[in-house]
Amino acid sequence: MINAASEARVDRLIMISTMGADAPDSGRETCSITFAPNRPLIATFAQADLATPIVCSGSLTDDSGTRHINAAAELKSDRSVPRNDVAAVLLQVLDAANTKDKQFELLEGDIPLQQAVAAR
């Protein structure tokens, strides 16, 4: 996928993952089994020659989005995030130069979405 994107001159490829996928051994046993295959993919993606932001969300809900989130390199919480807010963050990340090659975690929160993405 990364090679195909480079050949097609795609300048930004966003990876969507889940919190803890890059460190499956740090969580519960179920997470370790489920996320272990993601670790090499995240590492490969992070080393690509493209702008490759990696957005790792908490548990997804079908609740209405609030357009208020918390985003940081690492968040210590078991909270969730509405799918609508994750989609809105992805739209922001597509155009946000400051997210190039950044990995960050995303949860519901109290910071306006645009402000939270701009701070990454």
C-alpha positions as CSV (number, residue, x, y, z in Angstrom):
1,M,0.0,0.0,0.0
2,I,2.8,2.4,0.9
3,N,4.7,1.7,-2.3
4,A,1.5,2.1,-4.4
5,A,0.8,5.4,-2.8
6,S,4.3,6.6,-3.5
7,E,4.1,5.5,-7.1
8,A,0.8,7.3,-7.5
9,R,2.3,10.4,-6.0
10,V,0.0,10.5,-3.1
11,D,1.5,12.9,-0.6
12,R,-0.4,11.9,2.5
13,L,-1.6,8.5,3.8
14,I,-3.4,8.4,7.1
15,M,-3.3,5.2,9.2
16,I,-6.2,4.7,11.5
17,S,-5.5,2.4,14.5
18,T,-6.6,1.9,18.0
19,M,-5.0,2.9,21.3
20,G,-2.5,0.3,22.4
21,A,-2.0,-1.4,19.1
22,D,1.6,-0.4,18.9
23,A,2.3,-1.8,22.4
24,P,0.0,-4.9,22.7
25,D,2.1,-6.4,25.5
26,S,1.1,-3.5,27.8
27,G,-2.6,-4.4,27.9
28,R,-4.9,-7.2,28.7
29,E,-4.2,-10.7,27.2
30,T,-7.0,-10.2,24.6
31,C,-5.4,-7.0,23.4
32,S,-2.0,-8.7,23.1
33,I,-3.4,-11.4,20.8
34,T,-5.5,-9.0,18.8
35,F,-3.0,-6.2,18.3
36,A,0.3,-8.1,18.0
37,P,0.0,-8.2,14.1
38,N,-0.4,-4.4,14.0
39,R,2.9,-3.6,15.6
40,P,5.1,-4.2,12.5
41,L,2.5,-2.4,10.3
42,I,2.6,0.7,12.5
43,A,6.4,0.7,12.5
44,T,6.5,0.4,8.7
45,F,3.9,3.1,8.2
46,A,5.8,5.4,10.6
47,Q,9.0,5.0,8.5
48,A,7.4,5.6,5.1
49,D,8.6,8.4,2.8
50,L,5.1,9.8,2.7
51,A,3.4,12.2,5.2
52,T,2.0,9.5,7.4
53,P,0.0,10.6,10.4
54,I,-1.2,7.8,12.6
55,V,-4.5,8.4,14.5
56,C,-5.2,5.9,17.3
57,S,-8.6,6.2,18.8
58,G,-10.1,4.9,22.0
59,S,-13.2,2.6,21.8
60,L,-15.6,3.8,19.2
61,T,-19.2,4.6,20.0
62,D,-22.3,5.4,17.9
63,D,-23.0,8.4,20.1
64,S,-23.5,11.8,18.4
65,G,-20.2,13.6,17.9
66,T,-19.5,16.6,20.0
67,R,-16.6,18.0,18.0
68,H,-14.7,18.2,21.3
69,I,-11.9,15.7,21.9
70,N,-8.6,15.1,23.7
71,A,-5.6,14.3,21.6
72,A,-2.0,13.7,22.7
73,A,0.9,11.4,21.9
74,E,-0.3,9.2,24.8
75,L,-3.5,9.3,26.7
76,K,-4.0,7.3,29.9
77,S,-7.7,6.5,29.9
78,D,-10.3,3.9,29.1
79,R,-12.7,6.4,27.6
80,S,-14.2,6.2,24.2
81,V,-14.8,8.5,21.3
82,P,-17.8,8.9,18.9
83,R,-17.2,7.6,15.4
84,N,-18.4,11.0,14.0
85,D,-15.6,12.8,15.9
86,V,-13.0,10.4,14.6
87,A,-14.2,11.1,11.0
88,A,-14.1,14.8,11.7
89,V,-10.5,14.5,13.0
90,L,-9.4,12.6,9.9
91,L,-10.8,15.4,7.7
92,Q,-8.8,17.9,9.7
93,V,-5.6,15.7,9.6
94,L,-5.8,15.5,5.8
95,D,-5.0,19.3,5.5
96,A,-3.1,19.9,8.7
97,A,0.6,20.3,7.9
98,N,1.5,19.9,11.7
99,T,0.3,16.3,11.8
100,K,2.7,15.1,9.1
101,D,4.5,12.0,10.5
102,K,2.8,12.4,13.9
103,Q,1.2,9.6,15.9
104,F,-1.4,10.6,18.4
105,E,-4.2,9.1,20.5
106,L,-7.8,10.4,20.4
107,L,-10.6,10.3,23.0
108,E,-13.8,12.2,23.7
109,G,-12.9,15.3,25.6
110,D,-13.4,19.0,26.1
111,I,-11.1,20.6,23.6
112,P,-12.6,21.9,20.3
113,L,-11.6,19.5,17.5
114,Q,-9.8,22.0,15.3
115,Q,-7.8,23.3,18.3
116,A,-6.8,19.8,19.4
117,V,-5.6,18.8,15.9
118,A,-3.7,22.1,15.6
119,A,-1.9,21.4,18.8
120,R,-0.6,18.1,17.6
